[in-house]
């Protein structure tokens, strides 16, 4: 078979076939009487083998070695190709992410593009000061994409930088609550905590809805931050979690303050007081927990809380009785 026919059937150009021949990859088995290259069925099979190996990313030198070295073992080469491919995919994915974030910022002109690139680079800097400056400057002229802010907030370990990132997220507009809610599903506890703390500082109804969902989260830390944030927003659904926090002694002072903020009307105040009394009567509540629950009654107005304190002033636990008596005196002095 002549070179033109081989090129047509194999899809490999005549020029490339000549290049293969110059490298010694393919050697036509014969020549016609006119001196034209003539390829045998075996030569054509070898051409297809070369093309198959090229499709895997092998260089022509590696292909020659694979086809001609009887002792060649492909496993090491394939492993190396897998590594190279993964590195290439990672690099391309990183580039695609960067381009999408630049596009999301919707910069005006090349000056705007360069500003976004500089901010994104600063956000990924090893310098905490550079990361903080990038977060604080977001929105001044060119806003950082919310996706980049969320990613940075979920990975930031420096408290001051984390605070700046939460501030920037709170000003970033739409998209933040949904992305942060995804962070609540992380297998890493620290990431879940960063996600809920950032979500707690996000304004708006969507953030509140995501925090409501977080009240059912299996992580007590996530539930706690969500309950504190919801308490400050006047969401009474947080009450059971806030009561649990007081019993457990986990941010109990903040939880008591949140309950006090929620007790703005008589019905809610009585409900909170009844919940505290119920936890006080529970057999599993030890002395420290009963003391914290008694103290929490101080910030709850209304007759139900007052009656509970009167009863607790005669409690068998002297510390509880003294605390209740002191709180009653304070109420009487108001």
N, C-alpha and C positions, 0 to 999 in steps of 0.2 A: 504494500500500500504506500502510495506516494505521500509526501508531506502535506499537500493541500487537502487530500482526502482525510488524513489523520486529524488535521486541524479541524475540519468540518465535523467529524464524528466525535471527537473528544472535547471540543469547545476550547482547546488550547491553541492560541494563535501560532502561526508558522514562525513568527519572530521569537516567541517564547520557547518553541521546540528547539530552535537553533541555539538559544541561550542555554537550555538544558544540556544540549550536546556539547557546547563549549565548556561547561562545568563538569562534563563526564557523567552526568546523571542518566542520560539516555544515549545509547549508541545504536543508530540504525544498523540492522543486521546485514544489510547489503546495499548494493548500488545497481541501478539499471545500466544497460549498455550505453546510455547517454550520460551516465554519471550522476543521475538523480538519486537522492536518498530513498531507500525502500525499507519500510518498517514491517516487521513480522508481528504475528499475534502476541508473541511474548513481549515485544517492545511496547505494543499498545497497552498491554496489561500493566507494564511498569509505569507508563505515563499516568494511567488512572490511579495507581498506588501513590505516585508523587502528588497528584492533585488531592487525594484523600488526606495525606499527611499535612499538606499545606493548609487544608481547611481546619486542622487542629492547632495551627499557629506555629508549626515547626519551620525553622529556617531551611533554606536549600542545603546548607552544609549539614544540618542535623538530619535531613531527609536522606542525603547520600550515605551518611553513617548508618542510619537505621536500615537501609536497604542492602548495603554491601558488607557490613561487618557481621560475620556469623556469630560472634560472641556478644553482640549488642543486646542489652536488656532494656526494654522500654520503660520499666517502672520508675526509675529515677528521673528520666526525662519527662514522663507524664506528670509526676509529682511536681517537678519544677514548673511545668506549664500551668498546672493548677494554681500554684503559688503566684506566678506572674499574672494570671488571669484575675485572681482575686484582688491583687494589688491594683490592677488596671481598673477593675470595676469600682473599687473603693475610691480611687482617684476621680473617676468619671462621675460617681455618685456625689462626691463632695463638690465637684465643679457644678453639677446640675443644681444641687441645693443652693449654692452661692448665687447662681444665676437667677433662680426662682425668687430668692430673697431680694435681690436687686430689683427684679421686675415688680415684686410686691410693693416695694417702696415708691414705685412710680416716679423715678427721678426725672427732672427736667434738664435735658442736655447732658453733655459729658461731664460737666462740672458736678452735677448732681450725682451721676454714677460714681465718680471718684470719691465723693463725700460718703456715699453709702458703703463703698468698698473699704474706706479708711475706718469707718465706724465698726463694720463687721470684723475687720482685722483686730481692732482694739478690743472688741468684746471677747475675742479668743486669745488675747495676750496673756503671757505668763505673769505680767505685772498686775497686781490687784488695783493699783492706782489707775492704770490705763483702763481696766475693765470698768471701774467705778465712773471714771470720766465719760466713757462711752455711754453708760446707762443714763447718767444725769444729763447728757447732751442730746439724748434721743428726743426728737420732736421739736427741737429749737429751730432747725431749718429743714432737715431731712429726717423723717422718723425712721427708726429701726423697725424692720418687719417684726410683727408680733411673734412669729414662729422662732426667730432668732432670739428674742428676749426670753421666751419660755424655755428654750433649750438651755440658755445661759443660766436662768434662774434655777432650773432643776439640777444643774451640775455645780453651782457655786457653793464653795465651802467657807469663804471669807464673810463673816457676818455683815460688815459694813457694805461690801459689794452686793451681798444678797438683798440688803435693805434698799439699796439704790435700784436694783433690778425690779423689786416688787413695786417701788414707786413708779418706775417707767412703765411697768405692765398695767398699773392702775390707770395710766393716761393713754394707753395704746389703742383703746377702742375695741371693736368686735374681734372675735376669734380667740382671745385669750382664755376665757373660761373653759371652752371645749378642749383646748390643748392641755390645759392644766389638769382637767378631769382625767385625761388619759394618763397623766403622771401618777394619779392616785392608784392606778393598777400596777405600778412598778413593783418588782420583787424586792427592791432595795428600800428599807425602811426610811433611810435619810432622804431619798428622792420623794417618797410619799409625803414626808413631813414638809419638805420644801414646796411641794405642789399645793398642799392644803393651806399653808401659810400665805402663799402668793394668792391663792383663790380667795382667802379671807379678806384681802385688801383690795380685791377687784370690786368696783361698784356695779350696780345694775341688777336687773331681775334674773338674768341668766346665771350670774355668779351665785345669787341667792338660791336658785333652784339646784345648782350643782352642790352647794353646801348642804342643802336639805338631803340630797341623795347620799352625801358622805356621812350622815348620821347613822346609816346602816352599815358603814364600812367595818370590816373585821378588825382593823387596826385601831386600838383604843386611842392612840395619839391623834390619828386623823379625825376620829369622832370628836375628840376633845376640842381641837382647834376649830372644827366646823361648828360645834355647839357654842363656843365663845363668840364666834363671829355672828352667828345667827341671833344670839342673845342681844348683842349690841344693835341688831337690826329689828328687834322687836318680834322675832319669830318664836312663838310659844312652843313649837315642836321640839325645841332644844332642851326643854325643862328636864325630861327623864335623863338625858345624857349628863346635864349639869349636876343633877343629884348624884348620879353614879360617880362623877369626878370628886365630889365632896366626900363621899363614902371612901373612895379609894385613896384620897389624899393627893390627887394628881391635879395640880393647878387649882386647888380647892378655893383659895382666896379669890382668884379671878372668876371661878365658877359661881361663888357666892355673890360677887358683885354683879355678874350677869343676871342672876336670879332677881336681885334687887331692881335692876333696870327693867326687867320684864314685869315686875309686880306693879304696873302702873294703874291698873283698874282693880276694883274689889274682887271680881270673879277670879281673875288670874292670880291675885295675891293669895286668896283663900286656897286656890288649887295648889300653889307652890308650898304654902304652909302645910297643907294636908300631906303633900308628898314628903316633906321633911319629917313630919311626925311619923308617917308610915315607916320611913327608913330608920328612925330612932327606935321604933318598936320591934324591928326585925331582929331575930335571934342572932344573925350573923354579924350584926354591927357591934364591933368591939368598942372599948372605952375611947380610944382616940377618935374613931369615926363618930361616936355619939357626941363627943365634944365639938367636933367640926360642924356637925349638923345643928347643934344648939346655937353655936355662934352664927350660923347662916340665917337663923331666924331673926337676928337683929335687924337685917335690912328689909324684912318683909312686913309691910304695914297690915293693919286690919285685925279684927277680933279673933280670927282663927289662930294667928300667930301669937297674939297676946295670951289667949287661953292655954296654948301649948306651953308657953314660958311659965305661966303660973303653975301648971302641973309639974313641969320639969324642975321648978324651984324646990320641990319636995322629993326629987329623985334620989334613989339609993346611992348613986354615984355622986360623991361629994363634989367633985370637980364640975360635973354637969349642973348640980343644984346651985353651986356658987355662981357659975356663969349665967344661968337663967335668972337668978336673983339680981345680979348686976345689970343685966339687960332690961329687966323690968323697971329698975330704978331710972335707967336712962329714958325709957319710954314715958315714964310718969313725969320726968323733968321737962319733956318737950311741950 
